[in-house]
């Protein structure tokens, strides 16, 4: 096991496995191009080590150049592909083989294809050392593949996590065997949103706020959003199964997350049971529920102060604030009992400096 920044990675592919895959690719490409002089275009930064070893294995006339694109920050793709080093000049009439380190969703590949569509090359093909077929969108044919791998975050052999790990001779996989899933409770003003922001960064968790998920689906007119709106417009409660389906969609959109923070759901014991059933179907579970605790008088003062700038009417009326506290106590009591029975309920002091509270929460999470 190795540690890069704040993450641990476990051994995945040995150097000899990688070199054997490269040798196989070189032979396949040579069978197609040994009688001409192809131009190999490596994609930086990740493919530099792959291209170097590939050229050693490809013992036929060839040319080489590089382009540089970027779409990753940390563990996830930003979805925005930047061209940092453009395609080489004088490619007219040449056979071009793009050499990618890894093909996953295909966003970077799409940008590459667009770059070469603007040139007068004889033809271009795509080769990748690592291919995540489970998540590839299938828009373009992958002509040469070294190794087909599952959709796990990997480092080493040119691939990085925030620029560390590129120089490793072997490939390591993010150690996600201990996925952390949290349910976060807290009265209004307890700082739940602030702390969720810190925890998701520290532990690579995805913060799923039920309110945000509802607003997104309704605003974007998704099938689930329209269904939820139909209940809301009639003044009815949205059924638990609709909310669960929205949460399921959020979980499935984030396969690289090391876990999830559920905020705003569950609100009842029945919803907690529904969440458990859903997570169990994904071979996951709630590891802990954490309640940020604070005295009502302190929170009232905090919310009234917030109301001066937030413009929220329910933050400007003490009676309304205390009514919200009563509602929270009424709803949370059965949930507390539900999770205490499972040994998963934790209470954390929510008063103090923000970083002090984060440390208290981290202590609970690190003990899981």
C-alpha positions, 0 to 999 in steps of 0.5 A: 500500500502507498499513500499519495497526498491524503489517499491510499493506493494498493498494488494493481498491475505489475511492470511485466504485465504492462510491458507485455500489453505494450508489446502486444499493441506494438505487434498489432500496429506493426502488422498494419503499418510496418510497410509505411511510416506512421505518426504516433501522437502521444497524449500528455501528461499521462502517456509519456511513459507508455509512449517511450516503452511503446517506441522501444517495442515498435522496431519499424520506421515511425515518427512521434509527436505529442499533444496535451489535453486536460480534464482531470482534477484530483480523482474526478473528471471536470468534464471540461477538456482543455487543449494545452499543446496542439496537434503537430504541423505537417501531418498531411497525408500521414497515417496517425495513431493516437496513443492514449494512456487511458480511455474512460468516459471518452471526453478527452478522446472526443476532443482529440478526434475533433482536433484531427478532423481539422487536418488532412491526414490519410487516416487516424486510429486510436490506441490506448494502454488502459481501456475502461469499457464499462464507462466508455460512451462508445462514440468512437472505435478504439482500434488497439487496446493494451489492457481492459480494466474496470472503472477504478481510479489508478495511478502509476506508469504516467498516471497521477493523483494531483501530480503524484505517482506518475513516476511509479513503474507499476500501477496502483488502484485507489483503496476503496474497500472501506467506503464511508457513507454518512448520514448527517443530522443537525438543527438549523444553524448547526453548520451542517452544510459547512462541515459537509463541505470540509468532510467531502474534500477530506475523505473524497465523499460526495455530499448529497443534499436532498433539497439540492437534488430535488431542485436540480431534478425539478429545474431540469425537468427530469422524469423524476423531477416532473414526478416529484413536482406533480405531488408537490403541486397537489400539496402531497408528500413526495413518496419515499420511493421517488426520493430514493430513486433520485438518490440512487441516480446521484450515487450512480453518477459518482462511481469514483467517490469513496463514499457519500454524505446523505443530508436531508434524508432520511427524515423518518425511520421508514425512510432510514430503512428504505435507505438501508435497503437501497445501499444494501442492493449496491453492496454498501451500508450507512457506516455512521450517523452523526448529529451536530449538537448545539444549545437552542439559544446559541443557534437562535442567536446564530440564525438571527444574525444570519437572517440579517444578510440571508434575507430568509424570513424564517431566519428573522423570527425567533418563534419560527426558528424555535418551531423548526427546532421542535419539528427537528426534535420530533422527527429526529428522535425515532431516527436516533433510536433506529441508528442507536439500535444499530450502534451507528449514532454519534453525537458531536459538539457543534459549538466552537471554531469551524476547524475544531468541529471538523476535527471532532467529526474526523475523529468519529469518521477515522474510528469507523 
